[in-house]
Amino acid sequence: MSHTVQQWLQTARQQLAQFVPPDEASMEAQILLMHVLSVNRAWLIAHATDNLTDMFIPKVESLLQRRLQGEPVAHILGSREFFGLVLKVTPDTLIPRPDTETLVEAALEKINGRMRVLDLGTGTGAIALAIAKHAPACEVVAVDASASALAVAAENAATLQLSNVQFLASNWFAALHASKFDLIVSNPPYIESNDPHLQQGDLRFEPMSALASGVDGLQDIRQIIAQAPDYLHAGGWLMLEHGYNQAEAVQQLLHAAGLQQIQTLHDLGGNPRVTLAQRQTTE
Ligand SMILES: C[S@@+](CC[C@H](N)C(=O)[O-])C[C@H]1O[C@@H](n2cnc3c(N)ncnc32)[C@H](O)[C@@H]1O
C-alpha cells in the first residue's frame, strides 16, 4: 500500500503515542523517517504530500517496530546529538542527555586559556568532547571504567577530529597517579539501585554500571568528592551532575571535603542538576 510522507508520519505517531507523550511521538516518527530518507525536517514539510518510494517503506517500518518494542531511538540510529556534536552511541554507553549540557556550559564558563580538564566517566565522550571542541586550548583527560565505552569515545574523538582529548581506562582516579587538574567534571552514575525507573523506558537498554550507584545513589559521588581535592590545583573547580533531589547531600559532601564557593545550578527543566565547588586558592 502506498503512503504519502504525511500519512506515514500520522500512522507512526499514533502507534508511538501509545507509550511516549504525543509531542515525543511526533518527533520520533519524524526522526525515523528523516534517517531512512537521509533528509531534514524542512524536506519532510515541503514534501508532505509526496508518495514514499516503495523501497523505503520496509526500512522505516522495521525501525518503527524496533522503537515500538522499546529500543531507544539513539540505539536504532546509532547516534545522538549533544551540544551540537553528533556522537556515536552503542548499548555500552549512556545515551547523552540534554540535562548534561548544563554541566558543559558551567565548565566552559570557568575555562580560560590552557587549562587541564578531567572528565570522570566519559561514556560516549560527550562532556569531554564538547569541552575539547569549544575550548581548543585545553588539554582534556577522559576516563571510564568501561573499555567498550572508551572505544566508542575514542572513535567519536577521531570522527570529530578532536585531538586535545586523551582517553584512559581508570576506576575513577585510580590510574591518574599524581596528575593535577584545573577543572574536574563528572556525570557519574547517581540513581538509587532499587529505583523502579531502571526497569522502564530507555534506561532498560543502557548499562547499569552507567546508571546505578548504591542504595542511595550517592556511592560514586561520595568517592569522587572524597578523592577530588588531591587531584585539583589550588583554585581548581569540581563540577558534578546529580539527581534532582541530591543537591543538598552533594553540597554537604563538598563542604565536608573542604571545598568552597559551593553552588548548585538548575537544568533547562528547572531542576537542581549540577553542583560545583572550588579548592581553596592558597595552599
Ligand atoms: C552517567 S554515565 C555518563 C556518561 C557521559 N559522561 C555522559 O554524560 O553522557 C556514567 C559513566 O561512568 C562510568 N563509570 C561507572 N563507574 C565508574 C568507575 N568506577 N570509574 C570510572 N568510570 C565509571 C560508566 O561506565 C559511564 O560511562
The ligand as a Gaussian input file, in Angstrom:
#p B3LYP/6-31G(d) Opt

LIG

0 1
 C       26.011000       8.554000      33.758000
 S       27.251000       7.877000      32.694000
 C       27.883000       9.383000      31.974000
 C       28.438000       9.233000      30.580000
 C       28.810000      10.571000      29.916000
 N       29.757000      11.320000      30.708000
 C       27.576000      11.408000      29.677000
 O       27.350000      12.378000      30.412000
 O       26.819000      11.102000      28.752000
 C       28.480000       7.398000      33.869000
 C       29.749000       6.825000      33.275000
 O       30.624000       6.489000      34.380000
 C       31.281000       5.274000      34.086000
 N       31.693000       4.669000      35.365000
 C       30.934000       4.000000      36.263000
 N       31.682000       3.607000      37.311000
 C       32.952000       4.049000      37.076000
 C       34.177000       3.966000      37.804000
 N       34.248000       3.340000      38.975000
 N       35.270000       4.538000      37.273000
 C       35.208000       5.197000      36.074000
 N       34.066000       5.295000      35.331000
 C       32.954000       4.732000      35.834000
 C       30.260000       4.456000      33.320000
 O       30.890000       3.434000      32.567000
 C       29.588000       5.530000      32.477000
 O       30.216000       5.674000      31.228000

